[in-house]
Amino acid sequence: MRAIITSLVAVGVAGFAGPSEAGGRKPAPAAPAETVRYATLSGTFEDGREVDVIVREVRARGKLNSATLDVCYPVSPASGRWDRAVVELKPDGAALRGTGTSQVERSALDVRLQRKGSGENLTYEGTIRRGNEQVRLTTEPGRESDETTFRE
């Protein structure tokens, strides 16, 4: 009885390993369904505080699926503390809009960006409102990158 079970298991294992090894071919890797692109934006508050912004876009077949804005800025001109917010942006044609709350001061933020261009030649212009303050944002030239380049 054990001999029969052992031989059936051996035949089953050989059947699973045989076809893939016999053909010598591996399945072709699937094309990535989504691509991730990053863009660096810059802006300045009226009092001179600089704002660091990164936009992360997820695209599928050339169409924008989702976008996230990550913004960091000094709390005040005299302070060494920084505040940060991550805002989910909703695509609306060429516009990206979203609202969020900063992590340190819990300030409400309203983000409005306009995408211009296509493919890998995108530029952004827009604003971030924080209370009665407004920051104008623009894309830094040549600062768009893919996932691999961004992680390096």
C-alpha positions in Angstrom: 0.0 0.0 0.0 2.8 2.4 0.9 4.5 1.6 -2.3 1.4 2.5 -4.4 1.0 5.9 -2.5 4.7 6.6 -2.9 4.7 5.9 -6.6 1.5 8.0 -7.1 3.1 11.0 -5.3 6.3 10.6 -7.3 4.4 10.6 -10.6 2.4 13.6 -9.5 5.5 15.6 -8.6 7.1 14.6 -11.9 4.0 15.7 -13.8 4.1 19.1 -12.2 7.8 19.7 -12.7 8.0 18.0 -16.1 6.2 20.4 -18.4 7.8 23.6 -17.2 11.3 22.1 -17.3 10.7 20.3 -20.6 9.6 23.5 -22.5 12.5 25.5 -21.0 10.4 28.6 -21.3 9.4 30.9 -18.5 6.2 33.0 -18.8 6.9 36.5 -20.0 6.6 39.1 -17.2 3.3 41.0 -17.4 3.5 44.6 -18.4 3.0 46.9 -15.5 -0.6 47.9 -15.3 0.3 51.1 -13.3 3.1 53.5 -13.4 4.0 55.9 -10.6 5.5 59.3 -11.3 6.8 61.9 -8.9 7.1 65.7 -9.4 8.8 68.2 -7.1 7.1 71.6 -6.7 8.2 74.7 -4.9 6.6 77.8 -3.4 7.0 80.4 -0.8 4.7 82.0 1.8 4.4 85.8 1.8 6.7 86.0 4.9 9.4 84.1 3.0 8.9 80.5 4.4 9.7 78.0 1.7 7.4 75.1 1.0 8.6 71.6 -0.1 6.0 69.7 -2.1 6.0 66.3 -3.8 3.2 65.1 -6.0 2.8 61.3 -6.5 0.7 60.3 -9.5 -0.5 56.7 -10.3 -1.3 56.3 -14.0 -2.7 53.3 -15.9 -2.6 53.2 -19.6 -1.8 56.9 -19.8 -4.7 57.9 -17.6 -4.4 59.5 -14.2 -5.9 57.2 -11.6 -4.9 58.9 -8.3 -2.6 61.5 -6.9 -1.2 62.4 -3.5 0.4 65.7 -2.4 3.0 65.6 0.4 3.8 69.1 1.7 6.3 70.3 4.4 6.7 73.9 5.6 8.1 75.8 8.6 5.4 76.5 11.3 6.6 80.2 11.5 9.5 82.3 10.2 11.2 82.2 13.6 10.6 78.6 14.4 12.7 75.6 13.6 9.6 73.3 13.7 8.1 72.0 10.5 4.6 71.0 9.7 3.5 68.3 7.2 0.4 67.2 5.4 -0.4 64.5 3.0 -3.4 65.3 0.9 -5.3 62.9 -1.4 -6.0 64.8 -4.7 -9.0 64.0 -6.9 -8.5 64.3 -10.6 -11.0 66.5 -12.4 -9.9 66.8 -16.0 -6.6 68.6 -16.0 -7.2 69.8 -12.4 -6.3 68.1 -9.1 -8.1 69.2 -6.0 -8.0 68.1 -2.4 -8.3 69.1 1.3 -6.4 67.9 4.3 -5.2 68.7 7.8 -1.6 69.3 8.8 0.0 66.9 11.3 1.5 69.4 13.8 -0.8 72.4 14.0 -3.9 70.6 12.6 -4.4 73.4 10.1 -6.9 73.0 7.3 -5.3 73.0 3.8 -7.0 73.4 0.5 -5.0 72.3 -2.6 -5.7 73.2 -6.2 -3.3 72.2 -8.9 -3.5 72.4 -12.7 -1.6 69.8 -14.8 -0.2 70.9 -18.1 1.5 68.9 -20.8 1.2 65.1 -21.4 3.2 61.9 -20.9 6.5 62.5 -19.1 6.5 66.3 -19.9 4.1 67.5 -17.2 4.2 70.7 -15.3 2.0 71.8 -12.4 0.8 75.2 -11.2 -1.5 75.9 -8.4 -2.1 77.0 -4.8 -2.2 75.8 -1.3 -4.4 77.7 1.1 -3.8 77.5 4.8 -6.2 79.7 6.7 -5.8 83.2 5.2 -2.3 82.4 3.8 -1.8 81.2 0.2 1.2 79.7 -1.4 1.7 79.7 -5.2 3.2 76.4 -6.4 5.2 75.7 -9.6 7.0 72.7 -10.9 10.8 72.7 -10.6 12.2 72.2 -14.1 13.4 68.6 -14.8 12.2 67.3 -11.4 9.7 64.7 -12.6 10.9 61.1 -12.0 9.6 57.5 -12.0 9.4 55.2 -9.0 12.9 53.8 -9.4 14.7 57.1 -9.8 12.7 58.7 -6.9 13.7 55.9 -4.5 17.4 56.3 -5.4 
